[in-house]
Amino acid sequence: MRVGEQSTDPIDQILGEVPVPASLTPEDVRLAVRAVVVHAAEEWPAGPKCRNDGSAYPCRLHRWGRRVLEAHGLNERQIDALVRHGNPFVHVPFPFVLTGPAARPPAPGTQTPRGPAGRAAAPGMRPAIRPGGTGRPVAPPATRPRWPRAS
């Protein structure tokens, strides 16, 4: 069953869909991220099932989480990336806005700052290459062992 299709599960037919709040809060977005990650698909011989409750995928909470995240401004690809990431506590900014050079074209007559190799550098960032360095990583100073020794 696809994400947009209606479920044939009797519980889903009785209870219906979980409503999306009219105005989203940061707490709604956090819960939606948890819902889509925790209630992700798990493959079974009979087809995909919800990893959390074993119902047919997508379950009610997964569908609700997707609808909330879409209302928040995320697209299908971004939601799938959250699910693949697998962290139910990942932070999604509120309000969600696209950032970066693709989201905001530069104002006419201005140039974007350039960093090493001609790539656009983020404002306020230091250059990635330190002057006078060899470019090799430096090991941290030797201190006491990280784990206590068994006695």
Backbone as numpy.savetxt, mean C-alpha at the origin, in Angstrom:
# Nx Ny Nz CAx CAy CAz Cx Cy Cz
-14.61 -16.04 -8.88 -15.46 -14.88 -8.88 -14.57 -13.64 -8.88
-14.91 -12.66 -9.66 -14.15 -11.42 -9.74 -14.57 -10.48 -8.62
-13.75 -9.46 -8.42 -13.99 -8.53 -7.32 -15.31 -7.79 -7.49
-15.70 -7.43 -8.70 -16.91 -6.66 -8.91 -18.19 -7.47 -8.94
-18.11 -8.79 -8.98 -19.30 -9.63 -9.10 -20.01 -9.79 -7.76
-21.30 -10.10 -7.82 -22.09 -10.35 -6.62 -21.80 -11.76 -6.12
-21.70 -11.91 -4.83 -21.39 -13.20 -4.22 -22.63 -14.11 -4.23
-22.39 -15.41 -4.30 -23.47 -16.39 -4.19 -23.52 -17.01 -2.81
-22.67 -16.55 -1.91 -22.64 -17.05 -0.54 -23.94 -16.65 0.17
-24.65 -17.61 0.82 -25.93 -17.28 1.46 -25.80 -16.20 2.53
-24.70 -16.17 3.26 -24.51 -15.14 4.29 -24.43 -13.76 3.63
-23.70 -13.69 2.52 -23.60 -12.41 1.80 -24.95 -11.96 1.29
-25.77 -12.89 0.83 -27.08 -12.52 0.30 -28.01 -12.05 1.41
-27.87 -12.61 2.60 -28.72 -12.19 3.72 -28.26 -10.85 4.27
-26.96 -10.72 4.53 -26.45 -9.50 5.16 -26.25 -8.35 4.18
-26.02 -8.65 2.92 -25.79 -7.59 1.94 -24.38 -7.03 2.04
-24.15 -5.95 1.33 -22.83 -5.32 1.32 -22.66 -4.42 2.54
-21.42 -4.31 2.99 -21.10 -3.38 4.07 -21.07 -1.98 3.45
-21.82 -1.03 4.02 -21.88 0.30 3.39 -20.57 1.08 3.55
-20.25 1.86 2.52 -19.08 2.73 2.56 -19.50 4.02 3.25
-18.72 4.52 4.20 -19.08 5.78 4.88 -19.20 6.93 3.89
-20.12 7.85 4.16 -20.33 9.00 3.27 -19.09 9.88 3.22
-18.50 10.17 4.37 -17.25 10.93 4.40 -16.19 10.06 5.06
-15.10 9.86 4.36 -14.05 8.97 4.85 -13.17 9.68 5.88
-12.77 8.93 6.89 -11.84 9.42 7.89 -10.54 8.62 7.78
-9.47 9.08 8.41 -8.23 8.29 8.39 -8.42 6.89 8.99
-9.29 6.77 9.97 -9.55 5.45 10.57 -10.22 4.51 9.57
-11.13 5.03 8.75 -11.77 4.21 7.71 -10.73 3.69 6.73
-9.80 4.54 6.35 -8.76 4.13 5.39 -7.85 3.08 6.01
-7.46 3.26 7.29 -6.62 2.26 7.97 -7.34 0.91 8.04
-8.63 0.93 8.37 -9.39 -0.33 8.45 -9.54 -0.97 7.07
-9.69 -0.15 6.04 -9.83 -0.69 4.68 -8.54 -1.36 4.24
-7.39 -0.77 4.58 -6.11 -1.41 4.23 -6.00 -2.75 4.94
-6.35 -2.78 6.22 -6.32 -4.06 6.95 -7.26 -5.07 6.32
-8.44 -4.62 5.91 -9.43 -5.55 5.34 -8.93 -6.17 4.05
-8.35 -5.38 3.14 -7.92 -5.95 1.87 -6.70 -6.85 2.04
-5.83 -6.54 3.02 -4.63 -7.36 3.20 -4.95 -8.64 3.97
-5.70 -8.54 5.05 -6.01 -9.72 5.87 -6.97 -10.65 5.15
-7.88 -10.11 4.37 -8.87 -10.92 3.66 -8.48 -11.12 2.20
-7.21 -11.34 1.95 -6.71 -11.57 0.59 -7.05 -12.99 0.14
-6.83 -13.24 -1.14 -7.15 -14.54 -1.72 -6.10 -15.58 -1.37
-6.56 -16.80 -1.18 -5.68 -17.95 -0.99 -6.18 -19.05 -1.92
-5.29 -19.62 -2.68 -5.70 -20.63 -3.67 -6.00 -21.96 -2.99
-7.13 -22.55 -3.36 -7.57 -23.86 -2.90 -7.96 -24.66 -4.13
-8.03 -26.01 -4.02 -8.44 -26.80 -5.18 -9.82 -26.40 -5.72
-10.71 -25.95 -4.86 -12.05 -25.55 -5.29 -12.08 -24.12 -5.80
-10.97 -23.41 -5.78 -10.91 -22.03 -6.23 -10.42 -21.12 -5.11
-10.28 -19.84 -5.40 -9.76 -18.93 -4.38 -10.74 -18.74 -3.23
-10.19 -18.71 -2.02 -10.97 -18.48 -0.81 -10.31 -17.37 -0.01
-11.09 -16.74 0.87 -10.57 -15.70 1.75 -9.58 -16.33 2.71
-8.41 -15.72 2.82 -7.37 -16.27 3.69 -7.79 -16.22 5.15
-8.65 -15.28 5.53 -9.00 -15.11 6.93 -10.17 -15.99 7.36
-11.26 -15.99 6.60 -12.44 -16.72 7.06 -12.87 -17.88 6.18
-12.17 -18.15 5.09 -12.45 -19.31 4.27 -13.68 -19.20 3.38
-14.29 -18.02 3.33 -15.45 -17.86 2.44 -14.96 -17.64 1.02
-15.89 -17.63 0.07 -15.53 -17.43 -1.33 -14.88 -16.05 -1.49
-13.80 -16.00 -2.27 -13.10 -14.75 -2.49 -13.77 -13.97 -3.60
-13.94 -12.71 -3.49 -13.65 -11.80 -2.39 -14.78 -11.80 -1.37
-14.43 -11.81 -0.11 -15.44 -11.80 0.95 -15.98 -10.38 1.14
-16.95 -10.23 2.00 -17.60 -8.94 2.21 -16.61 -7.88 2.65
-15.72 -8.19 3.58 -14.79 -7.18 4.08 -13.75 -6.79 3.03
-13.32 -7.75 2.21 -12.37 -7.41 1.16 -13.03 -6.47 0.14
-14.28 -6.76 -0.22 -14.98 -5.89 -1.17 -15.19 -4.50 -0.58
-15.54 -4.44 0.71 -15.73 -3.15 1.38 -14.42 -2.36 1.40
-13.32 -3.04 1.74 -12.03 -2.36 1.78 -11.64 -1.80 0.42
-11.88 -2.56 -0.62 -11.57 -2.07 -1.98 -12.42 -0.85 -2.33
-13.71 -0.90 -1.99 -14.58 0.25 -2.31 -14.15 1.49 -1.55
-13.75 1.32 -0.28 -13.30 2.47 0.52 -12.01 3.04 -0.07
-11.06 2.17 -0.41 -9.79 2.66 -0.95 -9.99 3.30 -2.32
-10.92 2.79 -3.13 -11.22 3.44 -4.41 -11.86 4.80 -4.18
-12.75 4.91 -3.19 -13.36 6.20 -2.87 -12.31 7.17 -2.33
-11.26 6.64 -1.72 -10.18 7.45 -1.18 -9.24 7.95 -2.28
-9.30 7.34 -3.46 -8.50 7.82 -4.58 -7.48 6.83 -5.11
-7.37 5.65 -4.52 -6.42 4.67 -5.03 -7.02 3.95 -6.24
-6.17 3.56 -7.17 -6.67 2.80 -8.31 -6.47 1.31 -8.06
-6.96 0.50 -8.97 -6.90 -0.97 -8.84 -5.46 -1.45 -8.65
-4.53 -0.90 -9.43 -3.13 -1.33 -9.38 -2.51 -1.02 -8.01
-2.83 0.14 -7.45 -2.29 0.51 -6.14 -2.86 -0.38 -5.04
-4.14 -0.73 -5.14 -4.75 -1.60 -4.14 -4.13 -3.00 -4.23
-3.93 -3.50 -5.45 -3.28 -4.81 -5.61 -1.86 -4.79 -5.05
-1.16 -3.66 -5.20 0.19 -3.55 -4.64 0.14 -3.61 -3.12
-0.87 -3.00 -2.51 -1.02 -3.09 -1.04 -1.23 -4.53 -0.61
-2.06 -5.26 -1.36 -2.33 -6.66 -1.02 -1.06 -7.49 -1.16
-0.31 -7.28 -2.24 0.94 -8.02 -2.44 1.97 -7.68 -1.38
1.97 -6.42 -0.93 2.93 -6.00 0.11 2.72 -6.81 1.37
1.47 -7.06 1.73 1.15 -7.97 2.83 1.20 -7.37 4.22
1.44 -6.07 4.35 1.48 -5.44 5.67 0.14 -4.75 5.92
-0.66 -5.27 6.88 -1.97 -4.65 7.12 -1.88 -3.29 7.81
-0.68 -2.90 8.25 -0.52 -1.64 8.95 0.23 -0.60 8.13
0.33 -0.82 6.81 1.02 0.13 5.95 0.24 1.45 5.94
0.97 2.56 5.90 0.34 3.88 5.98 -0.04 4.37 4.59
-1.31 4.73 4.42 -1.78 5.39 3.21 -2.10 6.83 3.62
-1.47 7.81 2.98 -1.67 9.20 3.42 -3.12 9.64 3.34
-3.50 10.52 4.25 -4.85 11.07 4.25 -4.74 12.57 4.29
-5.28 13.32 3.39 -5.94 12.87 2.18 -4.93 12.35 1.17
-5.36 11.40 0.36 -4.47 10.77 -0.62 -4.34 11.69 -1.83
-3.11 12.10 -2.11 -2.85 12.91 -3.30 -1.65 12.32 -4.00
-1.67 12.40 -5.31 -0.53 11.94 -6.08 0.57 12.97 -5.97
1.79 12.51 -5.74 2.94 13.41 -5.66 3.99 12.96 -6.64
4.89 13.81 -6.93 5.98 13.46 -7.82 5.89 14.24 -9.11
6.92 14.11 -9.98 6.94 14.89 -11.20 5.80 14.57 -12.15
5.28 13.35 -12.14 4.19 13.00 -13.06 2.87 13.63 -12.61
2.71 13.87 -11.31 1.46 14.40 -10.80 1.38 15.91 -10.97
2.49 16.62 -10.78 2.48 18.06 -10.87 3.46 18.51 -11.95
2.96 19.00 -13.08 3.90 19.50 -14.08 4.53 20.79 -13.57
5.79 21.05 -13.95 6.44 22.28 -13.49 5.74 23.51 -14.06
5.79 24.58 -13.31 5.19 25.83 -13.77 5.92 26.31 -15.02
5.23 27.01 -15.90 5.88 27.49 -17.12 7.05 28.42 -16.79
8.15 28.19 -17.46 9.34 29.03 -17.28 10.24 28.60 -16.14
9.90 27.49 -15.44 10.76 27.02 -14.35 11.39 25.70 -14.75
12.51 25.40 -14.11 13.18 24.14 -14.35 13.18 23.33 -13.08
13.14 21.99 -13.24 13.22 21.12 -12.08 14.68 20.97 -11.69
15.00 20.95 -10.38 16.39 20.76 -9.98 16.88 19.38 -10.39
18.10 19.33 -10.83 18.67 18.07 -11.30 19.70 17.56 -10.30
19.62 16.26 -10.03 20.58 15.61 -9.15 21.62 14.87 -9.96
22.28 13.85 -9.37 23.28 13.07 -10.10 22.66 12.36 -11.29
23.40 12.22 -12.33 23.01 11.50 -13.55 21.85 12.17 -14.26
21.60 13.45 -13.99 20.58 14.18 -14.73 19.16 13.88 -14.31
18.96 13.11 -13.25 17.60 12.82 -12.80 17.10 13.95 -11.92
15.79 14.12 -11.91 15.20 15.18 -11.09 15.40 14.82 -9.62
15.87 15.79 -8.86 16.09 15.58 -7.42 14.91 16.16 -6.65
14.55 15.51 -5.59 13.46 16.01 -4.75 13.94 17.25 -4.03
13.05 18.25 -3.84 13.49 19.46 -3.16 13.89 19.16 -1.73
14.95 19.80 -1.29 15.43 19.62 0.08 16.27 18.38 0.29
16.56 17.62 -0.75 17.35 16.39 -0.61 18.82 16.71 -0.85
19.69 16.04 -0.11 21.12 16.18 -0.33 21.52 15.30 -1.51
22.61 15.63 -2.17 23.05 14.78 -3.28 23.43 13.39 -2.78
23.24 12.39 -3.62 23.49 11.01 -3.23 24.98 10.69 -3.18
25.80 11.44 -3.92 27.23 11.17 -3.96 27.93 12.20 -3.10
28.72 11.75 -2.14 29.46 12.66 -1.27 30.77 13.05 -1.95
31.09 14.33 -1.93 32.34 14.74 -2.56 33.53 14.18 -1.81
34.50 13.69 -2.56 35.75 13.18 -1.96 35.65 11.76 -1.46
34.53 11.12 -1.56 34.38 9.75 -1.07 34.79 8.74 -2.12
35.03 7.50 -1.68 35.42 6.45 -2.61 34.22 5.75 -3.20
33.03 5.96 -2.64 31.84 5.32 -3.16 31.59 3.94 -2.58
32.52 3.46 -1.71 32.31 2.16 -1.09 31.60 2.32 0.24
30.78 1.36 0.64 30.11 1.48 1.93 31.11 1.35 3.07
30.82 2.04 4.15 31.68 2.02 5.32 31.00 1.16 6.38
31.75 0.21 6.94 31.21 -0.67 7.98 31.04 0.12 9.27
30.01 -0.19 10.06 29.85 0.50 11.34 30.98 0.12 12.29
31.28 0.97 13.26 32.37 0.66 14.18 32.07 -0.61 14.97
33.11 -1.37 15.25 32.96 -2.62 16.00 32.63 -2.29 17.46
31.57 -2.87 17.96 31.16 -2.68 19.35 30.90 -4.05 19.93
30.22 -4.08 21.04 29.92 -5.36 21.67 28.97 -6.18 20.80
28.91 -7.50 20.98 28.02 -8.33 20.18 26.56 -7.92 20.37
25.76 -8.13 19.33 24.36 -7.73 19.40 23.53 -8.66 20.27
23.87 -9.93 20.35 23.09 -10.89 21.11 23.87 -11.33 22.33
23.21 -11.51 23.45 23.92 -11.99 24.64 24.43 -13.41 24.42
25.56 -13.68 24.95 26.13 -15.02 24.81 25.54 -15.96 25.84
25.39 -17.23 25.43 24.86 -18.24 26.35 25.94 -18.56 27.38
25.55 -18.74 28.61 26.55 -19.03 29.64 26.49 -20.47 30.07
